[in-house]
């Protein structure tokens, strides 16, 4: 090849490179949202495209086109794109945007839950008021904390009924299992936080199939979506290794609360044993519904889940040391006399707050299990932060609860099964 033809060849290459760069930027602009999440057996990059085109990613410098995960359908005029990532991935880029990847041993884990804005019948929250529903401003604040991992303990979707016509607090809100609702309740307010760190997504009861399940299945479900299934009634657990500790993700979204469902209890009992065996190290279980936690004390202690309590009645494996949940709209930590795992509840992310939870529950019996030490911070929106302690014991963590202004609400030291709170 002579010099002139060589120059022409490279000019063509540069032209193609410029074309694809512009094309990638165009696709990126159309992708309203992108993130990385843990899924069974590994990692997945996801993006939501509103023009039907899946973007290209650079994975360790190699170009890879994302694949359609879910295609447009009724009330969902979006394409959700996905690309499975090797756990050994060192760099990930979309256009000019670098995407944050997991660290092998995260030291700062953000825990949030129950973040949507409630519109259901007579229970109406002022979704347009940043004080009454502070999740958008709160998400911007916590993004600045630069967590290594984000654990959402469920209930993303809350706008189920229309806003009353005379109510300016929620005027203009969409409702139902639609993309507009999922965008208003989660994707739009989560903003920068979505791409700030990898996520673990836990399914809540508001993501049951007959509620917000179609949106969950299309966008956040760690398992594959299919047009035939539409929404999985329940899913198998999976384990995320974060170094010396593993997080087992459970789908207990449909667990019956008021009475024992024996069929469900038997399934959960087997799953609790399964994740403890698979992890082969200290385990934290992340599930939306708590087992023995308090929502109220009137006329008697209430808030436990009868089916999950039956599943766990004989105890957990020794390596299961903590449970992380939401469901109750409060910040709560409960340690039990019988040596069961400590229960952390971080359900104060945005939805209407619980106001009848006792601030101290030492000595109370909850469905036969006695609370050794129990503390709650009631009536305050916020988030929780798990920070690995720089000590020889690699299972030592500090659990702190904050409001969305960054004010400390409570602080606990977690070492194995032992927890001590200020």
VOPAGU-2260 file (C-alpha; in pm, 1 decimal, decimal comma):
REM VOPAGU-2260
SITE   aa  ch    i         X         Y         Z
SITE  UNK   A    0       0,0       0,0       0,0
SITE  UNK   A    1     146,5     337,1     -95,8
SITE  UNK   A    2     152,7     632,3     140,1
SITE  UNK   A    3    -133,8     809,3     -31,9
SITE  UNK   A    4    -364,5     507,0     -23,5
SITE  UNK   A    5    -253,7     436,1     334,1
SITE  UNK   A    6    -347,6     788,4     437,7
SITE  UNK   A    7    -680,3     748,9     261,0
SITE  UNK   A    8    -739,9     420,4     442,1
SITE  UNK   A    9    -670,3     573,6     782,0
SITE  UNK   A   10    -888,8     872,6     695,2
SITE  UNK   A   11   -1174,1     632,0     632,6
SITE  UNK   A   12   -1103,0     462,8     966,8
SITE  UNK   A   13   -1105,5     798,5    1142,4
SITE  UNK   A   14   -1433,5     878,0     969,2
SITE  UNK   A   15   -1587,6     553,4    1092,4
SITE  UNK   A   16   -1451,7     618,1    1443,0
SITE  UNK   A   17   -1605,5     966,3    1440,6
SITE  UNK   A   18   -1934,6     825,7    1311,2
SITE  UNK   A   19   -1953,6     560,9    1583,0
SITE  UNK   A   20   -1849,7     811,8    1847,2
SITE  UNK   A   21   -2133,5    1042,5    1744,8
SITE  UNK   A   22   -2372,0     747,0    1720,9
SITE  UNK   A   23   -2273,1     626,3    2067,0
SITE  UNK   A   24   -2323,5     976,9    2206,2
SITE  UNK   A   25   -2665,7     991,0    2041,6
SITE  UNK   A   26   -2764,7     656,9    2190,2
SITE  UNK   A   27   -2630,1     761,7    2527,3
SITE  UNK   A   28   -2838,0    1078,7    2517,5
SITE  UNK   A   29   -3146,7     869,7    2445,5
SITE  UNK   A   30   -3064,9     631,2    2731,3
SITE  UNK   A   31   -3225,2     800,6    3023,3
SITE  UNK   A   32   -3067,4     566,8    3278,1
SITE  UNK   A   33   -2783,1     316,6    3315,0
SITE  UNK   A   34   -2643,8     115,3    3604,4
SITE  UNK   A   35   -2464,5    -205,4    3710,8
SITE  UNK   A   36   -2634,8    -461,3    3933,3
SITE  UNK   A   37   -2555,3    -796,2    4089,8
SITE  UNK   A   38   -2746,6   -1088,9    3942,5
SITE  UNK   A   39   -2731,5   -1464,1    4009,3
SITE  UNK   A   40   -2381,5   -1580,0    3927,4
SITE  UNK   A   41   -2233,9   -1243,7    3842,3
SITE  UNK   A   42   -2286,7    -888,3    3720,7
SITE  UNK   A   43   -2497,8    -716,5    3460,8
SITE  UNK   A   44   -2481,2    -372,8    3305,0
SITE  UNK   A   45   -2825,7    -233,3    3223,4
SITE  UNK   A   46   -2959,0      69,4    3039,1
SITE  UNK   A   47   -3304,3     200,4    2954,6
SITE  UNK   A   48   -3344,0     319,8    2597,9
SITE  UNK   A   49   -3638,3     535,3    2498,0
SITE  UNK   A   50   -3556,9     513,8    2126,5
SITE  UNK   A   51   -3529,8     135,6    2101,2
SITE  UNK   A   52   -3153,9     132,5    2035,9
SITE  UNK   A   53   -2925,2     -47,4    2278,9
SITE  UNK   A   54   -2592,1     129,0    2339,0
SITE  UNK   A   55   -2241,4       0,6    2293,2
SITE  UNK   A   56   -2012,3     -49,1    2591,0
SITE  UNK   A   57   -1635,6     -67,9    2616,1
SITE  UNK   A   58   -1558,1    -362,4    2844,1
SITE  UNK   A   59   -1187,9    -358,9    2929,3
SITE  UNK   A   60   -1135,9    -160,9    2610,1
SITE  UNK   A   61   -1328,2    -405,5    2389,3
SITE  UNK   A   62   -1649,6    -290,8    2223,5
SITE  UNK   A   63   -1961,7    -489,5    2316,5
SITE  UNK   A   64   -2318,3    -412,7    2211,1
SITE  UNK   A   65   -2581,5    -438,3    2484,9
SITE  UNK   A   66   -2868,8    -677,0    2412,4
SITE  UNK   A   67   -3241,6    -604,0    2447,7
SITE  UNK   A   68   -3356,0    -745,9    2781,9
SITE  UNK   A   69   -3719,1    -637,7    2747,4
SITE  UNK   A   70   -3892,9    -481,6    2450,0
SITE  UNK   A   71   -4169,4    -219,8    2436,0
SITE  UNK   A   72   -4512,5    -334,1    2547,1
SITE  UNK   A   73   -4836,4    -208,3    2697,5
SITE  UNK   A   74   -4761,3     103,5    2909,5
SITE  UNK   A   75   -4387,7      38,1    2864,6
SITE  UNK   A   76   -4259,3     223,7    2554,8
SITE  UNK   A   77   -3898,6     144,1    2648,4
SITE  UNK   A   78   -3628,0    -105,1    2565,6
SITE  UNK   A   79   -3427,9    -229,3    2861,9
SITE  UNK   A   80   -3078,3    -331,4    2754,6
SITE  UNK   A   81   -2840,5    -565,2    2933,7
SITE  UNK   A   82   -2490,8    -704,8    2905,7
SITE  UNK   A   83   -2347,9    -977,3    3128,6
SITE  UNK   A   84   -2009,2    -876,5    3268,4
SITE  UNK   A   85   -1724,6   -1100,8    3383,9
SITE  UNK   A   86   -1652,6   -1059,4    3755,2
SITE  UNK   A   87   -1295,6    -982,4    3653,0
SITE  UNK   A   88   -1398,3    -672,4    3451,9
SITE  UNK   A   89   -1158,0    -386,4    3523,6
SITE  UNK   A   90   -1309,9    -100,9    3322,3
SITE  UNK   A   91   -1650,2     -20,1    3176,2
SITE  UNK   A   92   -1742,4     276,7    2963,2
SITE  UNK   A   93   -2049,5     400,9    2775,8
SITE  UNK   A   94   -1956,3     672,1    2527,8
SITE  UNK   A   95   -1737,6     908,5    2726,5
SITE  UNK   A   96   -1893,3     799,6    3058,4
SITE  UNK   A   97   -1699,5     566,5    3286,5
SITE  UNK   A   98   -1925,3     328,7    3477,7
SITE  UNK   A   99   -1843,0     232,0    3835,6
SITE  UNK   A  100   -1768,9    -138,4    3888,8
SITE  UNK   A  101   -1776,9    -342,3    4211,7
SITE  UNK   A  102   -1479,9    -360,2    4441,8
SITE  UNK   A  103   -1396,0    -707,3    4571,7
SITE  UNK   A  104   -1424,3    -594,9    4933,8
SITE  UNK   A  105   -1659,3    -296,1    4959,8
SITE  UNK   A  106   -1604,9     -84,4    5270,2
SITE  UNK   A  107   -1909,6     147,8    5242,3
SITE  UNK   A  108   -2250,5      -3,8    5170,6
SITE  UNK   A  109   -2553,3     223,1    5138,6
SITE  UNK   A  110   -2884,0      67,9    5250,7
SITE  UNK   A  111   -3214,5     225,8    5144,0
SITE  UNK   A  112   -3568,8      99,1    5122,8
SITE  UNK   A  113   -3935,4     185,6    5069,3
SITE  UNK   A  114   -3844,1     486,7    4861,4
SITE  UNK   A  115   -4153,4     553,3    4646,9
SITE  UNK   A  116   -4436,6     800,5    4709,9
SITE  UNK   A  117   -4764,2     653,0    4834,4
SITE  UNK   A  118   -5082,8     703,8    4636,6
SITE  UNK   A  119   -5332,2     438,1    4733,1
SITE  UNK   A  120   -5695,3     511,2    4802,4
SITE  UNK   A  121   -5723,5     751,7    5095,8
SITE  UNK   A  122   -5353,6     723,1    5181,5
SITE  UNK   A  123   -5211,1    1008,0    4977,6
SITE  UNK   A  124   -4862,5    1151,9    5009,3
SITE  UNK   A  125   -4762,1    1494,1    4875,0
SITE  UNK   A  126   -4530,4    1363,1    4604,0
SITE  UNK   A  127   -4461,0    1716,7    4476,5
SITE  UNK   A  128   -4340,0    1835,6    4818,4
SITE  UNK   A  129   -3967,0    1765,8    4879,5
SITE  UNK   A  130   -4030,2    1766,5    5255,0
SITE  UNK   A  131   -4321,0    1521,6    5243,9
SITE  UNK   A  132   -4141,0    1302,0    4988,8
SITE  UNK   A  133   -3767,0    1376,9    5010,8
SITE  UNK   A  134   -3627,6    1085,1    4811,2
SITE  UNK   A  135   -3509,3    1292,7    4514,4
SITE  UNK   A  136   -3306,4    1538,4    4725,3
SITE  UNK   A  137   -3201,2    1255,5    4954,1
SITE  UNK   A  138   -3067,2    1047,7    4665,4
SITE  UNK   A  139   -2859,4    1343,4    4546,1
SITE  UNK   A  140   -2711,9    1376,8    4895,0
SITE  UNK   A  141   -2621,6    1010,3    4939,1
SITE  UNK   A  142   -2465,0     994,5    4591,4
SITE  UNK   A  143   -2202,4    1236,9    4723,2
SITE  UNK   A  144   -2105,8     981,7    4990,8
SITE  UNK   A  145   -1949,4     764,7    4716,8
SITE  UNK   A  146   -2062,9     422,2    4843,4
SITE  UNK   A  147   -1895,7     108,4    4706,5
SITE  UNK   A  148   -2226,5     -80,5    4692,5
SITE  UNK   A  149   -2595,5      11,0    4718,1
SITE  UNK   A  150   -2847,2    -229,2    4870,0
SITE  UNK   A  151   -3211,8    -142,3    4806,6
SITE  UNK   A  152   -3425,3    -358,2    5035,0
SITE  UNK   A  153   -3741,1    -327,8    4827,0
SITE  UNK   A  154   -4060,4    -131,5    4758,3
SITE  UNK   A  155   -3973,5     101,0    4472,5
SITE  UNK   A  156   -4326,6     144,7    4330,9
SITE  UNK   A  157   -4601,8     313,9    4533,3
SITE  UNK   A  158   -4824,8     523,2    4303,5
SITE  UNK   A  159   -5114,3     280,5    4267,6
SITE  UNK   A  160   -5418,8     511,3    4264,4
SITE  UNK   A  161   -5491,9     847,6    4101,1
SITE  UNK   A  162   -5418,6    1163,7    4294,8
SITE  UNK   A  163   -5744,9    1319,0    4420,8
SITE  UNK   A  164   -5850,8    1595,9    4184,7
SITE  UNK   A  165   -5833,0    1874,8    4444,4
SITE  UNK   A  166   -5497,3    1769,3    4591,1
SITE  UNK   A  167   -5213,2    1994,7    4474,0
SITE  UNK   A  168   -4959,4    1793,1    4674,0
SITE  UNK   A  169   -4964,9    1507,6    4422,7
SITE  UNK   A  170   -5122,3    1678,3    4121,7
SITE  UNK   A  171   -4989,7    1546,0    3792,5
SITE  UNK   A  172   -4873,4    1213,4    3933,9
SITE  UNK   A  173   -4911,6     904,3    3719,3
SITE  UNK   A  174   -5042,9     583,4    3873,1
SITE  UNK   A  175   -5050,9     209,8    3807,3
SITE  UNK   A  176   -4790,9     -35,0    3680,0
SITE  UNK   A  177   -4653,0     183,0    3400,6
SITE  UNK   A  178   -4317,3     317,8    3289,3
SITE  UNK   A  179   -4423,4     672,1    3383,5
SITE  UNK   A  180   -4482,1     561,6    3742,3
SITE  UNK   A  181   -4155,6     370,6    3764,6
SITE  UNK   A  182   -3977,9     674,5    3623,6
SITE  UNK   A  183   -4145,6     912,8    3871,1
SITE  UNK   A  184   -4112,8     686,0    4175,6
SITE  UNK   A  185   -3760,3     555,2    4123,2
SITE  UNK   A  186   -3555,7     617,4    3811,6
SITE  UNK   A  187   -3589,8     993,6    3781,8
SITE  UNK   A  188   -3543,0    1081,0    4151,8
SITE  UNK   A  189   -3258,3     833,3    4199,7
SITE  UNK   A  190   -3061,5    1038,3    3946,1
SITE  UNK   A  191   -2684,6    1033,5    3996,9
SITE  UNK   A  192   -2712,3     765,2    4263,6
SITE  UNK   A  193   -2811,9     505,4    4003,2
SITE  UNK   A  194   -2468,2     517,3    3841,8
SITE  UNK   A  195   -2273,2     599,2    4159,2
SITE  UNK   A  196   -2207,8     234,8    4252,9
SITE  UNK   A  197   -2322,8    -119,8    4170,9
SITE  UNK   A  198   -2662,5    -220,1    4313,8
SITE  UNK   A  199   -2825,7    -517,4    4481,3
SITE  UNK   A  200   -3199,8    -500,2    4411,3
SITE  UNK   A  201   -3435,5    -674,3    4657,1
SITE  UNK   A  202   -3795,0    -730,0    4556,8
SITE  UNK   A  203   -4061,9    -586,2    4787,2
SITE  UNK   A  204   -4431,5    -660,7    4822,4
SITE  UNK   A  205   -4505,4    -353,7    4607,6
SITE  UNK   A  206   -4328,1    -540,7    4328,4
SITE  UNK   A  207   -4567,3    -835,5    4346,8
SITE  UNK   A  208   -4704,4    -922,2    4003,8
SITE  UNK   A  209   -5046,7    -767,0    4062,0
SITE  UNK   A  210   -4893,9    -438,2    4184,2
SITE  UNK   A  211   -4570,0    -305,1    4030,6
SITE  UNK   A  212   -4446,3    -643,5    3913,9
SITE  UNK   A  213   -4441,5    -578,2    3539,6
SITE  UNK   A  214   -4210,4    -281,8    3581,0
SITE  UNK   A  215   -3991,1    -476,6    3823,0
SITE  UNK   A  216   -3966,9    -769,5    3582,0
SITE  UNK   A  217   -3872,9    -547,5    3289,4
SITE  UNK   A  218   -3619,5    -321,5    3458,1
SITE  UNK   A  219   -3470,7    -442,0    3788,7
SITE  UNK   A  220   -3541,3    -812,3    3834,1
SITE  UNK   A  221   -3203,8    -992,4    3858,0
SITE  UNK   A  222   -3352,1   -1280,7    3660,0
SITE  UNK   A  223   -3420,6   -1285,4    3287,0
SITE  UNK   A  224   -3740,0   -1129,8    3153,7
SITE  UNK   A  225   -3959,4   -1301,8    2899,9
SITE  UNK   A  226   -4273,6   -1186,8    2724,7
SITE  UNK   A  227   -4442,6   -1516,9    2808,1
SITE  UNK   A  228   -4377,2   -1494,2    3182,8
SITE  UNK   A  229   -4419,3   -1115,6    3210,7
SITE  UNK   A  230   -4363,7   -1136,3    3586,8
SITE  UNK   A  231   -4227,5   -1419,9    3800,7
SITE  UNK   A  232   -4449,0   -1483,8    4107,3
SITE  UNK   A  233   -4135,8   -1554,2    4314,0
SITE  UNK   A  234   -3766,8   -1608,4    4253,4
SITE  UNK   A  235   -3487,1   -1824,7    4386,1
SITE  UNK   A  236   -3226,9   -1672,7    4622,6
SITE  UNK   A  237   -2873,1   -1593,1    4514,6
SITE  UNK   A  238   -2551,5   -1499,7    4694,9
SITE  UNK   A  239   -2325,7   -1197,2    4639,7
SITE  UNK   A  240   -1970,2   -1233,7    4770,3
SITE  UNK   A  241   -1834,6    -909,6    4919,4
SITE  UNK   A  242   -1512,2   -1041,9    5066,7
SITE  UNK   A  243   -1520,5   -1196,5    5412,3
SITE  UNK   A  244   -1900,5   -1163,8    5417,1
SITE  UNK   A  245   -2166,9   -1273,3    5167,9
SITE  UNK   A  246   -2508,7   -1115,8    5108,0
SITE  UNK   A  247   -2785,4   -1365,3    5033,3
SITE  UNK   A  248   -3072,0   -1203,6    4841,6
SITE  UNK   A  249   -3414,5   -1353,4    4914,6
SITE  UNK   A  250   -3746,8   -1292,1    4741,8
SITE  UNK   A  251   -4005,6   -1296,9    5022,3
SITE  UNK   A  252   -4230,0   -1041,7    4851,6
SITE  UNK   A  253   -4538,5   -1265,9    4871,2
SITE  UNK   A  254   -4480,2   -1418,2    5218,5
SITE  UNK   A  255   -4813,9   -1427,4    5402,8
SITE  UNK   A  256   -4798,2   -1213,4    5715,7
SITE  UNK   A  257   -5115,4   -1271,2    5917,4
SITE  UNK   A  258   -5124,0   -1652,4    5914,7
SITE  UNK   A  259   -4872,7   -1926,0    5842,9
SITE  UNK   A  260   -4868,5   -2041,8    5482,3
SITE  UNK   A  261   -4713,6   -2387,0    5526,4
SITE  UNK   A  262   -4621,6   -2428,9    5160,7
SITE  UNK   A  263   -4439,2   -2096,0    5156,5
SITE  UNK   A  264   -4277,5   -2158,6    5495,3
SITE  UNK   A  265   -4132,5   -2489,7    5377,0
SITE  UNK   A  266   -3986,0   -2322,5    5067,2
SITE  UNK   A  267   -3829,1   -2038,9    5266,5
SITE  UNK   A  268   -3694,9   -2283,8    5524,9
SITE  UNK   A  269   -3510,7   -2470,8    5251,1
SITE  UNK   A  270   -3385,1   -2147,1    5095,5
SITE  UNK   A  271   -3244,1   -2018,0    5426,8
SITE  UNK   A  272   -3047,8   -2341,6    5461,8
SITE  UNK   A  273   -2942,0   -2331,5    5095,2
SITE  UNK   A  274   -2788,3   -1982,3    5103,8
SITE  UNK   A  275   -2602,7   -2056,9    5426,6
SITE  UNK   A  276   -2445,5   -2365,4    5265,0
SITE  UNK   A  277   -2361,7   -2188,5    4939,5
SITE  UNK   A  278   -2190,5   -1892,9    5104,7
SITE  UNK   A  279   -1944,9   -2098,5    5314,3
SITE  UNK   A  280   -1868,0   -1780,8    5512,4
SITE  UNK   A  281   -2052,0   -1530,0    5733,5
SITE  UNK   A  282   -2383,8   -1442,0    5570,1
SITE  UNK   A  283   -2617,7   -1143,8    5578,7
SITE  UNK   A  284   -2965,2   -1211,6    5442,7
SITE  UNK   A  285   -3129,8    -928,0    5248,7
SITE  UNK   A  286   -3506,9    -968,3    5222,2
SITE  UNK   A  287   -3780,1    -707,6    5208,9
SITE  UNK   A  288   -4007,1    -833,2    5485,3
SITE  UNK   A  289   -3855,5    -856,8    5836,1
SITE  UNK   A  290   -3933,5   -1163,9    6045,8
SITE  UNK   A  291   -3960,8   -1044,0    6407,2
SITE  UNK   A  292   -3976,4    -663,7    6393,8
SITE  UNK   A  293   -4215,8    -410,7    6538,9
SITE  UNK   A  294   -4462,9    -196,3    6347,6
SITE  UNK   A  295   -4679,2    -123,8    6651,3
SITE  UNK   A  296   -4741,4    -226,5    7013,4
SITE  UNK   A  297   -5116,2    -156,1    7021,0
SITE  UNK   A  298   -5308,7    -355,9    7128,2
SITE  UNK   A  299   -5016,1    -603,3    7126,5
SITE  UNK   A  300   -4676,4    -618,8    6954,7
SITE  UNK   A  301   -4734,6    -644,7    6579,7
SITE  UNK   A  302   -4520,3    -639,4    6269,0
SITE  UNK   A  303   -4381,9    -991,1    6259,8
SITE  UNK   A  304   -4437,2   -1217,0    5960,3
SITE  UNK   A  305   -4608,4   -1540,2    6063,4
SITE  UNK   A  306   -4494,6   -1740,0    5758,1
SITE  UNK   A  307   -4130,6   -1630,8    5776,5
SITE  UNK   A  308   -4129,2   -1688,1    6153,5
SITE  UNK   A  309   -4246,7   -2045,0    6095,0
SITE  UNK   A  310   -3974,0   -2093,4    5835,4
SITE  UNK   A  311   -3708,1   -1971,0    6077,7
SITE  UNK   A  312   -3851,3   -2111,2    6400,7
SITE  UNK   A  313   -3574,0   -2366,8    6447,2
SITE  UNK   A  314   -3306,1   -2102,2    6393,9
SITE  UNK   A  315   -3055,1   -2021,7    6123,9
SITE  UNK   A  316   -2719,7   -2174,0    6040,4
SITE  UNK   A  317   -2439,6   -2041,9    6261,5
SITE  UNK   A  318   -2288,6   -1841,5    5976,9
SITE  UNK   A  319   -2604,4   -1628,4    5928,8
SITE  UNK   A  320   -2541,2   -1321,2    6143,5
SITE  UNK   A  321   -2773,4   -1043,3    6023,7
SITE  UNK   A  322   -3096,1    -970,4    5837,0
SITE  UNK   A  323   -3145,5    -650,0    5635,0
SITE  UNK   A  324   -3501,4    -551,5    5549,3
SITE  UNK   A  325   -3744,5    -269,9    5485,6
SITE  UNK   A  326   -4126,4    -297,3    5476,0
SITE  UNK   A  327   -4171,2    -110,1    5804,6
SITE  UNK   A  328   -4119,9     258,7    5731,8
SITE  UNK   A  329   -3878,0     318,6    6013,7
SITE  UNK   A  330   -3513,4     278,9    6111,8
SITE  UNK   A  331   -3494,9     -13,6    6354,7
SITE  UNK   A  332   -3234,4    -251,5    6501,9
SITE  UNK   A  333   -3338,4    -561,9    6698,7
SITE  UNK   A  334   -3113,9    -815,8    6871,5
SITE  UNK   A  335   -3270,8   -1131,9    7019,8
SITE  UNK   A  336   -3215,0   -1335,5    7337,0
SITE  UNK   A  337   -3213,8   -1670,3    7157,7
SITE  UNK   A  338   -2910,2   -1582,1    6947,0
SITE  UNK   A  339   -3097,6   -1530,3    6621,5
SITE  UNK   A  340   -2944,7   -1296,2    6360,6
SITE  UNK   A  341   -2972,5    -923,7    6431,5
SITE  UNK   A  342   -3254,5    -759,2    6237,5
SITE  UNK   A  343   -3181,7    -423,2    6070,6
SITE  UNK   A  344   -3479,6    -239,3    5921,0
SITE  UNK   A  345   -3408,8      50,6    5687,0
SITE  UNK   A  346   -3750,9     128,1    5542,0
SITE  UNK   A  347   -3752,1     504,4    5594,1
SITE  UNK   A  348   -3639,0     601,1    5243,4
SITE  UNK   A  349   -3939,5     798,7    5121,7
SITE  UNK   A  350   -4281,3     645,1    5170,6
SITE  UNK   A  351   -4524,3     754,5    5440,9
SITE  UNK   A  352   -4343,9     691,0    5771,4
SITE  UNK   A  353   -4456,0     450,8    6044,6
SITE  UNK   A  354   -4532,4     642,5    6363,8
SITE  UNK   A  355   -4639,4     372,3    6610,8
SITE  UNK   A  356   -4309,2     186,2    6644,8
SITE  UNK   A  357   -4169,4     191,5    7002,4
SITE  UNK   A  358   -3834,2     367,6    7031,3
SITE  UNK   A  359   -3711,3      97,5    7272,3
SITE  UNK   A  360   -3830,1    -263,9    7273,6
SITE  UNK   A  361   -3591,9    -437,8    7517,1
SITE  UNK   A  362   -3756,0    -748,1    7665,9
SITE  UNK   A  363   -4060,0    -753,1    7437,1
SITE  UNK   A  364   -4189,0   -1081,4    7296,4
SITE  UNK   A  365   -4255,0   -1081,4    6921,3
SITE  UNK   A  366   -4429,2   -1398,4    6810,1
SITE  UNK   A  367   -4248,9   -1594,6    7080,3
SITE  UNK   A  368   -3904,8   -1443,8    7023,0
SITE  UNK   A  369   -3772,0   -1215,4    7295,5
SITE  UNK   A  370   -3597,4    -892,9    7205,5
SITE  UNK   A  371   -3269,7    -853,8    7392,6
SITE  UNK   A  372   -3204,3    -499,3    7272,0
SITE  UNK   A  373   -3426,6    -303,5    7038,3
SITE  UNK   A  374   -3402,3      55,8    6924,9
SITE  UNK   A  375   -3589,7     257,4    6662,2
SITE  UNK   A  376   -3583,1     610,7    6525,0
SITE  UNK   A  377   -3938,7     702,4    6434,5
SITE  UNK   A  378   -4079,3     965,3    6199,3
SITE  UNK   A  379   -3758,7    1054,9    6013,5
SITE  UNK   A  380   -3675,3     993,4    5647,3
SITE  UNK   A  381   -3325,0     876,1    5567,0
SITE  UNK   A  382   -3083,1     598,3    5483,1
SITE  UNK   A  383   -2832,3     364,2    5648,0
SITE  UNK   A  384   -2461,4     311,8    5593,9
SITE  UNK   A  385   -2256,5      -0,9    5663,6
SITE  UNK   A  386   -1884,2      67,9    5701,3
SITE  UNK   A  387   -1622,4    -200,6    5736,5
SITE  UNK   A  388   -1410,8    -138,7    6047,1
SITE  UNK   A  389   -1032,6    -124,2    6005,1
SITE  UNK   A  390    -958,1    -394,3    6260,0
SITE  UNK   A  391    -816,5    -744,6    6246,9
SITE  UNK   A  392   -1167,2    -892,5    6262,7
SITE  UNK   A  393   -1279,6    -858,4    5901,9
SITE  UNK   A  394   -1643,4    -923,0    5998,3
SITE  UNK   A  395   -1658,6    -608,5    6214,1
SITE  UNK   A  396   -1884,8    -337,3    6071,8
SITE  UNK   A  397   -2042,3     -13,1    6185,3
SITE  UNK   A  398   -2409,8      36,7    6098,6
SITE  UNK   A  399   -2519,9     401,6    6106,3
SITE  UNK   A  400   -2858,6     553,0    6037,6
SITE  UNK   A  401   -2888,7     908,8    5906,7
SITE  UNK   A  402   -3154,3    1153,0    5799,0
SITE  UNK   A  403   -3128,5    1300,6    5450,3
SITE  UNK   A  404   -2940,5    1602,6    5581,9
SITE  UNK   A  405   -2666,1    1370,3    5702,9
SITE  UNK   A  406   -2753,4    1396,6    6073,0
SITE  UNK   A  407   -2671,2    1081,3    6270,4
SITE  UNK   A  408   -2977,8     902,7    6412,3
SITE  UNK   A  409   -2815,3     592,6    6560,0
SITE  UNK   A  410   -2489,8     403,0    6542,2
SITE  UNK   A  411   -2426,7      33,5    6603,1
SITE  UNK   A  412   -2120,8    -189,5    6608,3
SITE  UNK   A  413   -2180,9    -526,7    6440,7
SITE  UNK   A  414   -1935,7    -809,6    6512,4
SITE  UNK   A  415   -2064,3   -1142,7    6395,4
SITE  UNK   A  416   -2391,4   -1200,0    6583,3
SITE  UNK   A  417   -2321,2    -927,9    6839,8
SITE  UNK   A  418   -2451,9    -575,5    6799,6
SITE  UNK   A  419   -2421,5    -276,9    7028,8
SITE  UNK   A  420   -2600,6      49,4    6952,1
SITE  UNK   A  421   -2557,1     402,4    7077,5
